[in-house]
Amino acid sequence: MKALQKTTKNKTKSLPLRLIESDDFPIDFLSTLALKESWRKEVHRPVYHVHKWWAKRLGSVFRGIVLGCLLSPNEDFKKAFYQKGDFSGISVFDPFMGSGTTIGEAHKLGCTTIGRDINSVACESVRVAMGPLNREKLLDTFKQLSDGIGEKIRKLYTTEDRYGKPCDVLYFFWVKQTPCPTCKKQIDLFPSYIFAKNAYPNRKPEVQIYCPKCEGIFAGLNHSETARCTDCSNEFNPHKGPAQGSNAFCNVCSKNFSILDAVRETDNTPNHKLYAKLVLTKEGEKQYLRATKKDKLEYDTCSKTLNQGVQDGKIKLPDTNLVDGYNTRQAMGYNYRTWRDFFNDRQLLSLGWLHDEILKIKDHSTRDALLLLFSGVLEFNNLFTSYKGEGTGAVRHMFAHHILKPERMPIEANVWGTPKSSGSFLNLFKSRLIRALDYREEPFEISVNGKDTTIVCSDPFTGDVSIGYPTNGAQNRGIFLSCGSSDKTDLIGKVDLVVTDPPFFDNVHYSELADFFYSWQRLAPRGFIGKSQTTRDKKEVQDKRTADFSKKLRDVFGECNRILKDDGLLVFTYHHSRSEGWSAVAEAVYGAGFTFVNAHPVKSEMSVAAPKTQAKSPIQLDVIFVCRKRVMDLRPIRSPNDATRIAKEETLRKASLLRSIGLELSRNDIRVILYSKFLVALGPMHSTTNIAEMLNQYVADSFTDNIRKEFVESNKPLAT
C-alpha cells in the first residue's frame, strides 16, 4: 500500500510504483484462475449473473487488476489475493460499469466504488444485485407466488403422457412456417427433422425425429441417414428438412425459394406450428410425444384469454417498437416490428400474469429483486430460443449468438417450471437469485490448488447502494451508482483508480439488445428504469465507424483524466483482431492525455463461447492496458523500429509464459499481444497523427506471422 500513497511531485522518480505497472505482474497465475472460472462464471461469480449483460469479464481477473494497482512491485501478490483487503481510503471509478464486475471486486477489497453506465438496464441490474436483499422475505414471497400465480401458470403447461395420465410439460416444440410464393402452401421450415438429441451425440446417439408425413414422433440414431417412422412406415433422410440455408423447398410445386423473400411478402411475422412436446410424468419419466389436437386447442384457449385480458386492461404487455440497427435488422427482416412479437400467446399470458403479481409485492427491495429475476426469465422464454438437448441446460437462450437471430425451430419452455426445467422462474430463482445471495454473504475466490477448492477471503457485501456520487471523498466500502454518459460526470473530487472494460466498436450494440428487456421493465418504472421508449443513446460508445468510436471513447477517457488523481492509474481490458481496432483505442488514450505504460495479456472469457468457436482465428486473450497521465510518464519516446524490436521480444516472452500453463494461442492471440506491446514500447506519445500508419507498417500481418513461426519453431506449439 505504501506505493499507492507516494506522490510523484519529484519528476525524477523512476517508475513503476505499482505492481501492475511492472513486468512481474503474474499473468500466469491470473490466467490459471481465469481458465477455471471461465467454465462456470455464473457459479464462481453469481452476483454479476443475476441478469443478462454482454461481454462480462472474469471476476478473478478484475480482482487481480484492482489488487495489482494497490500493491507495490515487491509485495506478494498471490498471498494478498487470498487475504482480506482493507483499502478503505481508495476510490475506484468504472465508466463502463456493465454487469458491475469492477464494482463488486473493488468493494470486496474495501474500496469506495463508483459505477456509471449509459444503459439503464445495466445500472438497474447492478443496483439490485448489490443492493438490499433479505433472504427470509425473498423465500417467503417466492412461496406465496408459487402457491398462487405459480400454480395458475403451471396449469397452462399440463397435458397427458403416452398412457393418458395427467403430467407436466417441460417443453413444447414449434416450427416456423412460411407460404410458398408459387403455390401458397405453408412450408414447415425444418432444417432437419431431428429436433432433439443429447448434447454429446457421439456418446449418446439416440435422437428424436419428426415424421413429415404423419407428424409422428419416434426415436432414431444421430448418424443414420435413413429413418423409418414407427407410425406410418415412411422412410426419409432425417437430416434434410425443407429449409436449407437461406432457401426452402416446396414439396407440392417442387420450387426452391428464398425464405426471407417469402416472409417479407406476407408483411407479418412467420406462423408457427406446434408439433411435439417433452413431458415429465408423475413417476419422473421424460417422454417425447407428438402434439395432440387437445394441446393445440388449449393453446387457442390461451390466446383467447390473453386477448380478453389485454382488452380489459388486466394484462399489461410491451408496446414499444423495434428500431432499425445493427443487431435488430435481422429480426426486422422477418417482420418482427414490436418486442411483443418475440413471444407466443401462452408465453405472453404467463409472463403478463406473473409480472402483475410481482408488482403487488409491498416490500420494494423484494419486489425489485423479483422484477429483475422476471426480466432475466424473458431471455429463456420467447420465440428466439432453441433446444440444446439432453445432458445440459435444455434451453439455448436467445442471445447465444449475440444477435437477434430468428429461430426456425423454437422451443417453448414451462414459464414457471418444474424441478427438471431449464430457464424457468423457479429454476432461475434458485440458480441466480439465491446463489447470488449466498455469494454476497460469503464471497469466495477460486483456489489454484484442487479442482473445486474455494477460499472465503472477503467481508460480506454490505447491501448498501447509493444513487449518485460520494460527496466527502472515499467512504469505507461505499457503492455509488449513476446512469448516463461517462463523458461528463458531476463527480466532485478525485479518484485513485479508473478500472473498466470499454465496449468494442464493431461488435455487439448493447442498447439494441437491452431494449428487449427494457420493453418489459419500463412497464414498472423504478430505480434507474424510466418510461422512455428505448435505452439507445447517441453518446453510447458503440459505432461501426472507427473515427466515431475513437472520439466517443476519447471523450470518456478525457473525463476520467479530469477526475483522476495525478498519480492515479487508468486500467482497462481490451482485444481486437484488426489494426483499426487498435488505432482507435490508441487515439482515444493519447487524445485523452494518457499513455500506455504496460500491457498484460490474460485469459478472457470461456473458449467455447459461440462468437469464439465460430471465429476462424478465435481470440481467448484480453490485454490489461495500464495507463498514466502523460505528464506523469517520464519514459523516453522510442522510434517505431526500436518499439518493434521490444514488442517482438515481449510478445515471445509473454506467449511462452501463457503457453507454460497450457494455453494454446491462435494467430490472433499473438497479434493481440504484439499490438499491445508495440503501443507500450513507443513510450509517451504526444500525437496520434501517424498511429494507424505505424501499426500497419511496423506490426503488419507478415510480421505477426513471422513471430508466430518463430514461436512454433521453438517447440512451443500453437493452435491453428
N, C-alpha and C positions, 0 to 999 in steps of 0.2 A: 504493500500500500504506500510505502514511502515514495516510490517513484511517481505515483499519481499526484501526490501533493507538492512535488517540486515545481517551481516556476522556471520559466526559461527566459527571464529578463536578460541574463547573461548570454548573448548570442554566440559566444564561443563554446558553449556547452555542446558536447557531442551527443548524437542520437545513436541507438534508441533509448528511450526512457521506459518503455513498457514492453512486456514480454511479446505482445502481438506484433510489435514493430521489428522484432529480431528474427533472424533466420532459424532460431531454435524453437520457434512456436511448433508444438507437437502435432503436426498434421497426421502422422501415422496413428497416434493414439485416438484423435478425434474421428478419423475415418474408420477406425475399427469399431468405435461406438456407433457411428452413423450406419455402418453396414448392418449392425444388429437392430438398430431402431427402425431402419427404413422398411423392414419387412412387416412390422406391425406398429406403425406410427400411432394409430388410434388407441393402442393398448399402452404403449410406453409414454405417451403424452396426451391423454384423453381430454385434458382441459382445452386443448386447441382444436378438438374434433367434435365438439358439441353440435356444430353446424358446418355446412359445406363452405369452404373457400378454396381458391385455386392456388397452386404452386406453394403449398405450405412447406416451409423449411423445417429441418430437423432440430428439435429442442436441444439435444446434446451438443450440436454444433454451436448453437447460439449461446448456450451456457458457457461453452468454451471461449466464444468470441468475447463476451462480456468479461469473463474472468481474465482472459488474456490482456484486456485493456486495463485491468486493475492491478495486475501483478507486475513486479519488476522482473527483468530477464534472469536473475539469479534465484528466483523463488521456485519451489517445487510445484509445478502445475498439476501433475497427476494426483498428488496428495491433496492439494487445495480443491480439486474438482469434487472430491467426496467429503468435504468438510462444509459445515455451515458457514455461510458468508455473512458478514456484518458490515456492509458498505453503506451505512445509513446516511453518510454525508454526500453520496454520489447521486447525481441525477442523470437519467438516460432518456433520450428522446428518439422515437421512431416515427418518421413522417409518412411511412407507408405501412401502417400497422397490420393490415390484413387480418389474419386469424389471431394475432396477439402473441406470437412466439417470443419476440424480443421482450414484450411487456412482462410475460409470465416468468421468463428466465431471469431477468433483472430483478423482478420482485422477489423471487426465491433467494437471491443473493443479498437482499436487504436494501436495494437501491430505491430511490424515488423514480417512478416510471411515468413517462408522458407519452401517450399514444395518440396518433391522429391519422385519419384516413378519409379520403374523399367520398367513400361509399358508405351509405348509412347501414346497409346490410352487414358489412364487416364490423362497423362500430357497435351495432346493437348486439351482435354475436359475442364480442369481447366483453361488452358491458354486463351481459347476463352471465356468461361463463365464469367471470371473475368477481361478480357482484354477490350480494347476499343470497345464500341458498340454505334453507332449513330442511334437513333430511326428514324429520318427522312429519312436517307439513307436506312435503313432496309425496311421501309414501301414502299418507292418509288421503290426500287429494286424488292421487292416482287410483287408489282403491275405489273411491267414490265414483270416479269417471268410469272405471271398469265395470262396476255394478250397474251403472246407469247407461250412459251413451255407448259404452263399450259393448254391452250386451245387445243393444239395438243394432249396432253396426255388424256384430258377428252374425246376426240373423240374415243379413244380406249375403253372407258367404257360407250358406249351408246348402247341401244337396243330398243325393243318395249315392251310396257306394255301389259296387257291382252286384251286391246281394240285395239291393233295395232298402238298406238301412240308412237312417239319417247320419250325416257326417259333416265335417268342416271342409271347406275348400281352402287349400293352400294357395293355389294359383289357377287363374283362368288363362287360356291361350287364345290369342287373336291373330288374325292375318289381315293386312291391308288389302283393299280391292280397288281396282280402277277399271272403268269401262274400256273395252277395245274400241279404238277410234273408228274401225271399219264396221263391225257388226254390233257394237254396243253391249256385247255380253260382259258381265262383271268377271274380271280375271283376278284370281287369288294370287297375290304377289309372294308366293313361296319361293325363296332362293333354293331351298332344299325341303323335302318332305320329312326330313329328320328334324324334329322340333325339340328333342330333349336327349341329352347324353351326359355322361359323367364328365367332370372337369378333367379327369385323367383317362381319356378313352383308350389309350394303349393298354392300360392295366385293367380297365373295366369297360369292355367294348359294347355292352348292351345299350341299345338306343331305343327311343320311342318314335314311331313313324305314323304319319297321317296318310290315309289312302285317298287319293284324289277322285276315285270312282264312287265309293260308298260312304266316305267320310269316317271310316272306322279307324280305330287306334290299335296298334299292335307293336310288339317288340321285335327287334332285329339286331343285326350286328353292324357296327360302325364301318367296318372295312368292306362289307358286301356291296356289290354294285347292282344286285338284284334282290328285290323284296317281294314277298307274296303275302297279300292281305289275308289274314285268318278268317275274315268275314265273307269276302266275296271272291277270293282266289285271284284277284287282279295282280299281275306281275308288272313291275316297273322299276326304274332306277331311282332309288330314294334320294340320291344326291343331287338330282337335277329337277328343280321346280321350274315353273314358267317364267320366273323373274331371274334373269342372268345379267349381272352388271347393271347397266343403265337401261336395258331393254327388257321387254316381256314378249312372250309368245302366246297367241290366241289359238287354242286347240279346236275352235269352231271354224274360223275362217282361215286358219293357218297363216296368219300375218304376224310379223315381228313389228314392234312399235316402241317408241321412246316412252318410258314410264312418266318422265317429267312432263313431256308434252301432253300426254293423255290426262294427267292430273290437272294441268293448267286449263285444259279445255272445259273442265267441269266447273271451275271457279268456286269449288268447295273443297274442304278437306276430304281426304280419301275415306271411303266407307271402311268399316272393319267387320269381319265375320268371326264369331265365336265358334271355335271348332274342337277344343279339348279342355280338360281340367285335370289338376292333380289334387286328389283328396286325401284327407287323413281320417282313417276310420276310428271308431271308438276304441278299437284294440291297438291303435298306434301304427297301423299299417298304411303305407303310401300306395295309392293306386292311380295310374294314368288311365283316364276314361274319355270317351267321346262326349262332347257337349250335347245334352238332350234337348228335346223340344221344350220341356219344362224349364230347363236352365235359361233358354232364350226368352221364354215368356216372363220369367222372374226378372230378367234384365229389363224387359219392356215396362214392367211394373215400376222398377226403379226410375226409369225415365219419366213416367207419368208423375210419380211422387215428387221428383226433383222439380219438374216444371210447375207443379202446383205450389210447391214451397217457395219458389222464386217469385211467382206471381203474387203470393200472399205476403211477401216480404219477410218470411220466416227463415229463409236461407240466403245468405249473402255470398256472392261469388265474385272473383276478379272481373273487373270491367275495363281494364286497360289494354291497349293495342300494342302489338309488336311494332318496332320502328326499324327501318332498314339499317343494316350494319354488317360488319364482317362476320359476326357469329350468329346473326339472326336470319341472314339472307337464305340459307339453305332451307330452313323451316318455312319461311315465307314463300319459297318456290313451290312448296306443297300446299299452298293456300292456307297455312296457319296464320291467321290475322290477329287473334286475341290470345292472351295467355290462358283463358278458359278453354280454348280449343285443344290444349295439351292433355286434357283428361276426358275419360268417357263418363257417361251419366252416373254410373254406380260409384265411381271414384268421387265425382263432384258431390253426390248425395252424402256419402260417408264423410268426406272432408268438411262439407258445409255444416253438417250436424256437429261434428267434433269441434270445429272452430267456435261455433256458437256456445257450446257448453264450457269451453275453456275460458271464454270471455266473461262468464258468470262468476268465476273464482274471485273472491273478495281480497285475498292476500295478494298484493301486487307482485311481490318477488316470486311467489309460487306461480302465479298466472303468467308472468313474463317468461319464466323458465319453461313452462309447458307450451307457451306460444312459440318459443324458439325451437323446442322439440318438434312441434307440429310442422313448422316451416321445414325442418330437416326431413320429415317424413315425405314431403312432396317430391323429393328427389327420387324416391323409390316407388312412387305410386302415380304414374302418368303413362301416357301412350308412347313415350320415348324410351322406356325401359325394355330390357330383353332378359332372356333366361340364360344364366350361366350353367345351370345343370346341377346334378347331384355332386356331393363331395366338396362343396364350397358354399359361400353365401349365394343363394339361388338367384337373387335379383341383381342384374347388372344395371347400375344406376344410370340416369340419363346423361351424366357428364363424364362418362368413362373415356370419351374421346375429346373432351374439352370443347365440343361443338354441339349445336342443336341439330343432331342428325336424326331425321325421321326414321323410325324403326319399322321395318316391314312385317316383323313377327313379334309384336309387343306382348308383354306379359302383364296381367293384372293381378297384383298381389292382394291378399287379405289385408285391408287397411288397418284394422285393429290388431289382427294377428293371433297366432297360436304359439305355444312353446317351440314349435318347429318351423315357424315362419321366418322370412327374411325381409328386412326393410319396413317392418310394421311399427305402429306406435308402441305396442307392447315391447317389442324387441329393442327398439332404439331407446326406450326409457331406461332399460337395464344397461345396454351396451354403451350408451353415450352419456346420459344424464347422471345416472348413479355411479358409473365408472369415473366420470369427471369429479364427482363429489368425493369419492374415495381418494382420488389422487390429490385433490386440494387439501384434504385432511392429513395426508402423509405423502408429500411429494418425494419421489424416489428417482434415482439415477440407475442406469444400466451398468452392471459391472463388466469389465473386460474379461474377468475370470468366471468361468462357468457359463452354462448355456442360458439359464433363465434367472441368474442371480441379480437382485436389485438391492440398492442401498438407500435407506432413508437418510438424507443429509441436508434437508432444508426445513425451515419452520413452515407450518401450515399457511395457506393463503389466508389473508385477513378477511376477505369477503367484502372489503370496503372499496368502492369505486366512486370517484368524484368527477363530475362533468365540468370541464374547463381546464384551467391551468393552476399550478401552485402559485400562491401569492407571496409566500415567505421563504423562498429558496427551497432547498432539498428538505423533504419531510420523510421521516422514517417509514419506508415501505409504502408510501402513498402511491395510489394508482390514479392517474388523471387522464381522462379521455375527451377527445373532441372530434367533431366531424366537419370536414371542409378541406379545401385545397391547402396543401402544406407550403405553397409558395408565399403565403402570408399568414402569420400567426399573431396572436395577441400575447404571446409569452413574454413576461417581464423577467428580466434577469438572464443569467447564462446557465447553460447545461454543461456537464462534464463530458458527455459522450453522445454521439449520434450513431445508432446502430440500426440498420434496416436492410430490407431486401426489395429493391425497386422492381417495378414491372418490366417485362421485355417489350420492346417497341412494336414487334410484328407478330405477337403470339396471341394469347387469349385476351379478349377485351372483356374485362371483369364485369363492368356495369351492364353490358348487353346480356350476359348470362345471369347476373344477380337480379335483374328485373323479373325473372321467373319467380323467385322467392318474394320479391318486393310487391308483386301484384297482389299477393295474399296479405303480406304484412301491413300494407297501407290501409287495409280494411279496419285495423285497430291501432291508430297512432299511439306510440308510447316510446319513451326513451329517445333514441335517435331516429325513430320511424315517424315520418310525417305523412302528408297527404298528396305530395307531388306525384306526377304521373310516372316518373322514371328516376332511376339513380344515375343516369347519364349526366355528365358534366363536361363542358368544353375544355376544362382545365385538367381533366383526367390524363395522366401520363400514360398514354396508350395510343400510338399512332403508327400508321404504315410508313409515313414519310420520315426519313431519318432526321431531317432538319427540325421537324416539328417535335419529335420525341426528345431530341437533344436539348432544344430550347426549354421545354417544359421541365425536364429533369434538372437543367441548369438553374432554373428559377427556384425549384425546391431546394437544391443544394445551396443556392445563394442565401436563402432564408436560414438554412442550417448554419452557414458560416456566420450569419449575424448573431444567432442566439448561442453559438458555441464559444466556450472559453478559449482564449488564445492558445493554451496548451492542451486543448481538448482534441479528440480524435473523431473523424468521420470514418466509420467502418461499414461496409456493405458487401453483400454477396452478389455474384453476377456470373453468367456464362452466355456465350453466343457462338454460333458456328461460322458467322460471316464477318468479314472485316468491317463492314459498315456498322455492325452492332457494337464493335469495339471503338471505332472512331466516334460514334455517337456518345457513348458513355465517357470517353476521354474528353471530348469537347465540353461536356456538361461539367465534369470535375474541374478542369482547368478554368473554364469560364466562370465558375462559382468561386474561384480563388483558392482552390485546393491543389495539392499534388499527391501523387501516388508514392508512398514511402515503402510499402511492401505488398506482397500478394501471396496468398497461401491456398493452394488447391486442396480441396477436401471432398470426400464422398458426399453426394447430394441425395436426392430422393430415390425411391425404390427403382432398381434397374429394370423391373418388368412392367413399369407403368406404361400405359398404352402409347403415349407420344414417343417414348424411348424405343419400344420394341418395333415401332413402325418406321423409325428413322434408319436411313442407310448406314450412317455412322453415328450411333447414339452417344450423347454426352451424359456421363454419370458424375461429372465433377462440377462443383461450384468453386469459384475463386473468391476468397475473402480479401477484398481490397481494403488496405489500411491507408488512410489519407490524413494529411495535416494541412493546416492553413499554409499557404505559400510563404508567408513572411516568417514562418517558424521552421521552414525546411532549409537547412544550411548545406545540403549536399551540392556537389558540383554538377553543372549541366553537362551531360555527355553527348558525344556525337552519335548519330544513328549507327555507325559502324561499330563503335565501342558497345553501344547498348545491345546490338545484335549478338555480339560475342558473349556478353554476360548473360543475355537471355537464353542462349543455347546451353551454356554451362548449367544455369539454374534449372532449365527445363529437364535436362537429363538427370540432374541430381534429384529433383522432386519426383520425377516419374519413377526413378529407381526406388525411392523411399515408399511410394504408394504401391509399387509392384511387389515390394517385400512383404506387404500384408495381404497379398492375394488379389489386388485389383487388376483386372485386365483392361487396359486403356485403349480406346479407339483412336483413330486418326484425329477426330475432333477433340478428344480429350487432350492429346498432345498440343493441338492448336490452342486450346483454352489456356494451358499453362504458358505456352510460348508468348501469346499476345500479352498476357498479364505481366509477365516478367520483362518484356520489352518496354512496356509503359513505365514500370518501376525503374528500370535501368536508365531511362532517359534523364532522370533527375527532375528538379523543379522547373518544368516547362512554364514559360510565361506567355506563350502564344499557341493558339490552336490552328494557325493558318495552314500548316502542312501536315497535320497529324494523319489524315486519311491517306495522303500520298505516301507518307513514311511507312505506314502499316502495309500498304500494298507493295511497296518497293522492297522493304527490308525483311518482312516476315511473310512473304508470299507463300502460295501453296507449295511451290517447289522446295522452299526452304523447310517447311513443315515436313514434307515427305523425306527430305534428306535426314532430318533429325530422327524421324521415325525409323528409317532404315538403319541408321547408326545404332539406335536403341535395340532394334531386333537383332542386329549382328553381334551385340554384346551379350547374347544369350539370356536376354530378358524378354520373353515372348509377349507379344501384344495381341489383343483381339483384332479380328479383321473388321 
